[in-house]
Amino acid sequence: VHAPKVTPDLVAVLASSAAFFRFRAMKVHGRFALLFCMLCFCIAPATPVRGTNPTATTEGLTWRIIAARGVQNASDTTALEADPATGAVLMGGDFPNVQGVAVDGLARYANGAWSRVGNPTYAGQSSIPRAIAVLPTTGSLAHVGFLQTEFVYALSIWRDGTWRRVATPAAARCYANTAFDRSTGSIYVACDRQVYVYRNDAWSPFGPALAGPVDLLSFDAANQRVIAAVPRSGTSPTAFPRRVDLFALSGSGPSTLLGTASTFVSQGTGQIVESIDSDPGTGNLAIGGFFSEVSGVAANNVAVLSGGRWQGLSSGANGAVYEVTWSRQGGALAISGFFTEIGGLPLPGFGIWASGRWRPESRLSSGWVGAVAPSPLGNGFTVAGDFVISASLSGSVALVDVADGSPTAPVASIDDTSIVEGTSAGADLVLRVTLDRPAPEGGASIRWATQDGSAKSGEDFVAASGLLRLASGATSTDATVRILGDTVPEDEESFVIQLSDGQGVTVGRAAGRVTITDDDRPLSELSLIHISQGIVR
């Protein structure tokens, strides 16, 4: 399953093998030593250099080149981040310049121009960026890098115009595995078996110690939890199958086992799970690496956890997947790695999953992608490497916008309904949201909320809202609203359930009216009924 076929696409990938394996070496170094820094937005950039941005659109994908090919060592990009607040792209790696601007390994693209950010140095040596994260709440940028001479990780914070190095939270080597909560500015690191969180200039343990040393960390923003990949203890590196357990940590209580990825053949020096990312809209968890199943479900090197169930995306990739990245608005997933096919399609080294399918138009003509991040604006990706898209379009950094393509997403709708009010004990009303066809692979989600009408929240019903998730293949899901009963005679009243923000689905009939029918009759009406029956004389 994992051995690539010898095809022209594979030849194109092998032609870039020297640069590719240099990138992989950087990734491996990044697992042994990371450096954190905080960069304030006020760092003065060097004089920017502007250039043209050629574009091309094919079947719903729009490619826009922001750095041309031929940039010195631009293929050694190891870190990318996009800032949605400013629309800027930040890029780090082992390169001295971009588009003629001396950047010393850390550059920023904004308003059509590249500029130098300022890579931190320690005792005269520069760090090599491994990951970058914009932290809006602190107005800063977290930078993860590697000190080659010391072969250690360090945490530094940009404050009052200077870099301040912070001690590690434990005696064990830390920072090889790092995750960021961009909404709060918290930084999570793994030191051997223990995860720590950095908040308010202090470290504290986050959750219990895990069963073994952590291979990989990721922050799940949709569910506000940390995901940790931990190799199964007692498993020999040369014995098969080899397994990695995926745990969720919330900071309190025990860790939760989400699944186990397994491989049955040797994958060389790589990890079973190389990358983890969560969809900001649905909370679906994607993993990439070198595995053939997850919790007993066949999944070749890429898998998604949706609605509590693991699933492969079509037939997966025929080689190792080193990076999985969800788009900022959710619903689209980009993968990169050392493969020639995804889902049976010729997609060498890079591919995009959107609208329930692998997109053939994401195919590179040649070259490879080394780093991927969400686009700063829109629903797409920032990609860096050394690639040719078509005869007239090539580059080392590009923005890829993903438009909805055929087949179109399922349509979600909600119907009108009614309920008898009942007594003061109240009752639960279950409202069904239906799809016109099954949810796509990877699942879908849609938000809902109550809106007052003649029926008022707090008097006639309990205001409610939430995110409904649909697993792959599902055709309906339910929301529940509490109806408040009473014994006071009233006219019929109504309120609305509003659907919005569909991910993997299109919102069709977005408003469902709920009518509350009164069952309390006035005394005069009861008296007339009794008189007619001869009960009252």
N, C-alpha and C positions, 0 to 999 in steps of 0.2 A: 504493500500500500504506500510505503513511504519513499520508495526509490523512484526518482524522476525518470521519465522516458527520455531517450536520446532523440531530441527533436530540434528543429531550427531555433525554437524559443530557448531551449536549454543551452544551445551553442551561444546564443546572445547573452544569456546569463553568465555562462562561464567566461565569456570575453571580458566581463567586468569583475572576475573573481578576485583579482588582487586587491582592488578597492573594497570589494565586499568583505573579504576576510579581515581587512584592516579595520573596517567598521565593526565586525563581530568581535575583534580583539578589544576594541574600545568598550563594547558592551560588557565583555567579561571583566575588564578592569573595573568598570563601574559597579560590579557586584562586590568587589573587594574593598573599594575605597570611594567614598563620596564626600563632597564638600558642600556645605550650605552657605549661602550668602544672602543678604537682603539688599536690594538695590532700590533706592528711592527714585521716584519719577523725576526728581530734580537733577539727576546726574546729567551734566552737560555733554551732549553728543558732539562728535567731530563734525566737520562740514559734510553734509550729506551729498551724495551723488545720485542724480536722477537718471532714469532711463526709460525706454519704451517698454510697454507691457503687452506683447502679442497675445492674442486670445484665439480660441477655437471652441466651437460648440458641436457636440455630436450626441444626438438622441438623449437630450436631457442633462448631459454633463458638460459644463463649461470650464475649460482649462485657461488659466491666466498666468503667464510666466512673470515672476518678479525677480528672478536672478538667472542670467544666461549661463549656458554651459561654458566650460573653459575657465571658470573661477578657480584660482589656485587652491587645491585641496578641498573644494566645496563638497566633494563627495564624502568627506569625512565628517559630515554633520551628524552629531549624536544626540542633539536635544532641540526640540521645537516647542514653542508656546505661542498662543494667540491671545491677545487682550481684547475682549469684546467691548470694553468701555471706550477704548481709543481706536480700535481697528488695527492695532499694530501687531506685527509678527516679530518674535524674538528667536534667534537661532544661535546655537552654540556648537562648538566642535573643535577639531584640530586643524584650523585654517587661519592664515594671517590676514586675509583680505576678502572682501566681497564687492564685486562690481567696481574695483579700483579703490575702495575705502579700506584703510588699515584698521582692522577690528580686533586683532589679537584673540580670536576664538569666540568672541561674543558680539553679536550684531543685532540691530533693530531696524525693521522696515516699517515706515509710516509715511503717509502722504506721498507715496511714489518714490521714496528715497531710502537708501541704506545709510546707517550711521553707526559709529562705535559706541557701545554701552560702557565698557570698562571692565575687563576681566580682573578679578582680585588676584593679588600675588601674596605669597607667604615666604619670607626670608629670601626674596628675590626670584622665586620661582612662580610661574603661572600655573593656574589650575585648568584642567581640561573639563569643560562642562559635560555633564551626564544627563541632567534633566533641568527644566526651567518651569517655574510656576508663578503666575501672577496672583498676588494675594491682595485683592481690592480693599479689604477692611483695614489693612495696614499701609496702603498706598505703596506697596513694595513688591519686589520680585525675588522669589526664592530661587537660588541657583545651586544646583548639585554638580560638583566637579570632582576631579581626581588629582592628587598630588603625586606625580610620577616618582620623584626622588624619595619621598617618605613612604610611599605606598600605604597611606593611611587616609582616613576620612576626617573631616573637620567641619564644624558648623561655625559660620561667621555671619554676623548681622551688620548691615549697613545702617549706622546711626550717627547723627550729628556730623555727617561728612566723613566718617572714618569707618574702617572695618574692625569689628570686634569678634575675636574668635571665642567660641563658647565651648566649655568642656563637655565631653561625652557624658550621657546619663548613666553609664555603667562601665565597669572595667573592661568588659568584652568589646571587641571591635563593633562599631556601630556605623550607621549611615549607608551600608551597602544596599539596604532596602528601605525605601522612603516613599511616603504618600502624603498628599496635601489636601486639606479641606479649604478650598478657595473661598468659601463663604465666611469662614471664621478666622482664617489665617493660621489655623493649627497645623503643625508639622508632626508626622508620625514616623518613627524609625524603629527598626528591629535590631536588638542587641542579643544575638544568639536566639534564645527561645522567648524572650520578653519583648513586647511592644511598648514603646514609651511615646508620650505626646508632649510637645513643646508648646506651652501657652503662657502668656504674660511673663516671659523671660524665665520660665522655670520648667523643669522636667518632672513628669510624674508617670508611674506605670499606667498602662491602658489595658485593662483586662488581665486575665490570669496568664501565667506562663504556659506556653504551648508544648505539645508533645515532643517537638524537636526543633532544631534551628530553622529559622524562617528563610525560605528561598526568595520570596517575592512578597511585596506589599502593594495594596491599592486602596484608595478611598472610594467608597460607594456613596456618592452625594445624595442620590435619590432616597436611599434608606438610612443615611447617616450612620454608617458603620465602616469598619476597616476589614478588608479581605486579606487573609494571609495564606500563602502556599507553603506547606510543610511536608518535606519528603517523609514517607512512611518509615518509622524507626525500625531498625533491624533488617532493612532491605540492603542487600549487597549491591554495590555499583555494577558488578558484573553478572548478577543473577537477574532473571526475568520471570514474571513481569516486575517492572519497577513502578512504584505508585507514589503519587503526591496527593495529600489531603488538602482540601480548601476549607478554611475556617472563616467564620464571621465573628468579629468582636465588636461589642457595643460600648465597652468601657466599664460596664457593671454586669455582674452575673457571669456564668460560664460561657465559653466559646461555643459556637454552633457549627457542626459539620455540614457543609453545603454539598459536598460531593468529593469523589476521588477520581483523578485522572490516571490512566494506566498506559504503559507502553510495553510491547512484547518483543521489540527489537532494539539493537543498540542505536543511540542517537549521538555517538561521539561525545564531545565535551559539553554539549548543550544541555539545558534543563528540560524536564518534561513539560513544565508550564513556564513559558517565557514572558507572557504578558497577560494582564488582567485589566479590564475596563468595564464600567457600568454605564448603561444608557441613562442620560439625565432625565429623560421623559418617562420611560417605562420602568426603570430600575432593573431591566434585564442585564445579566452579567455575562460578559463574553470573555473567553480565555483562548489563548493561542499558544502553541508549543509544538511538541513532538510526541503525540499520543494517538491511540487508536480507539479508545473508549473513555467515557466518563460515567462513573456509577453504573456500569453495565450497558450504557447506551453507545452504539457505534457512532464515532465522531472523529473523523480524520483531521487532527491537528488544529481544528477550530470548533468551538462549541459554545452554546448559549444556554444559560439558566433562565427560564421564563415560566412564571406561574408555579414555581417549585419543581419544575421538570427540566432535566437536561435534554438537549437535542442537538444533533449535528445540523449544519447548514448545507443542504443538498448533500453531495458526496464529499464535501470538504476539500482540503488542499493535498496535493500529492507530494509535499515536502514540508519542511519545518516552517512554522509561522512564528516570526520573532516579535511582531507587534500587532495588537488589535486596538482600534480607536473608534469610539462612537462620535458621531457629529454632535455639535453643540445643541442643536434643537432635537436631537434624537432620531431614531428610526433608520439611520444609515450607518453602516459599519465598514471601515477600511482595514485591510490586513496587508502586511508586507512580510517578506521572508525569502526563503530559498526553495521555491517551487516553480513549476511550469504550468500547472493546471489547477483551477478551482472549479468544483462542481462540473467537471468534465469539459470546461471551457479553456481555451488557450489564454491564460492570464499569467504570464511569467513575472514573478516577483512582486506583484501588486494587484489588488482587486477591490471592488466596492460592492457591498451587499445593500440593496435598497429596494423598496416596494416588493419585498418578498422574493427576491431573486438576485443572483450574481449578475452584475451589469457588464456585458461583453464590451461595451464602449469604454470601459475603464482600462482596457488593455494598452500596455506600453509597446511601442514598436521595437524598442531595444532599451538597454540600460537597466537600472534598478533603483529602488526607493529605500533609503536608509533610516529615515525618521518621518513620523506622521503625527499631526496634531489637528484638532478641530480648526476650522476657519474662524477668524475673528468675527466675521459677520456672515449671516446666512447659514444654510444647512449644508456644509461641505467640509473640506479638509485642506490643510496645508501639508504639502509633501516636499521632501528634500532628498536629493541623491544626485544621480547623473542619468538622465533619461531622454529618450526621443519619443514623442507622442505621435507625430506624423512627419511627413517629408518637409513640412513648413513650420513645425513647432517642436522645440526642444528646450531643455533648461536644466538648472540644478535646484531651483525652488519654484513651486507653483501653487496657486490657489485653485482648488477644484470645487465648483459649486454643483450640488446634486439636486436636480429638479425631479419632481415626480415623473416617473416613466411608466410605460405600459409593462405588464398589466397594472391597471389602476388599483389603488388600495381598496379593501372592502369598505362599504358604507355602513356607518353606525346610526341607528335611529331609536327613538323612544316614542311610545304611543301614549294617548290619553288614557286615564283610568279613573275609577271612583271608589269610594269606600264609605261605609256607614260610620258615623262618628263614634258611637258607642258611649259608654259611661266614663266616669272620671278615671277609671283604670287605664284607659287608652289601649292602643293596639299598634302593631308594626305593619306598615305597608311595604310590600316588596315590589319594586319596580324593575322591569326587565328591559335591558338594552340589547338590541339584536343587530347582527351583521347580515348583510345580504349574501355573504359567502364566507367560508372559513377564514379565520385570522391567518396571516402569513407566517412562514417560518421565522422564528425569532420573537413571535408574539406581538401584541399590540396593547395600547392603553388609551383611556379617554377619561377626562375629568368631568365631574358633575357637581351641581350645587342647587339647593333650593332657592326660590325667589318668591317673596311675598306677593300675594294678590289680594282678593277680598279676605282670604284666610291669612292670618298673621302668625309669624313664628313666635313662640313663647306663649301663645294663647290657643291656637288651633293645631299646631304641629311644632316639632323640635327642628330648628334649623340644622342642616347637615350638608356636608360636601365631602369629596374624596376623589381618589384615583382608582378607577376600575381597570384591572389587568386581565387580559385574555391570552391564554396560552395558545401556541400554534395549533390551528385546527378548530379552535372554539368558535361557536356561532352566537353565543349570548353570554351575558353576565348580569348580575343583579345588584341593585342598590336598595338600601332599607331606610325608611323614614318613619319616625315615631309620630303617630297621630294622637293628639290630646283630646280625650272625650270630656263631656260635661252633661249636666241635666237641664241646661237652659235651652228653651226653644229658640231656634235660629233659622234663618234662610240658608239655602245651600251656599257654600263658600268654596273657593278654589285657590290653589297656588301652582307654581310651575317648577318642574325639574329641568334645568338647563344643562346641555352637554357642550363641551368645548375642548380644545387642545388635543385633538386626536393624534396619536403617534402610531403609525402603521395602519391607521384607518382614516377615512374621510368622514366628517360629520355630515349626516344627511338631515333628517328631521331632528332638529336640535332641541326643541322645546316640547315637553309632555305636560299636559294640564291634568292636575289631580283635583277632582271634585269631591268635597266632603259633604255627604248627605246627612241631614239632621234626622235623628230618631226620637226627639223629645217633643211630644205634642202638648199644646196648651190645655189648661183645665177645662175651658169652655168646650173644646172639641171632644174631650173625653166624656163630658156630661151629656152631650148630644148623642154620642154613641150609646151610652148606658140607657138613656131614655128610650131610644129606638128599640132597645132590646128588652125593655120592660123592667130593667134593674132599678131605675130611679123613678119613683111615682110622686 
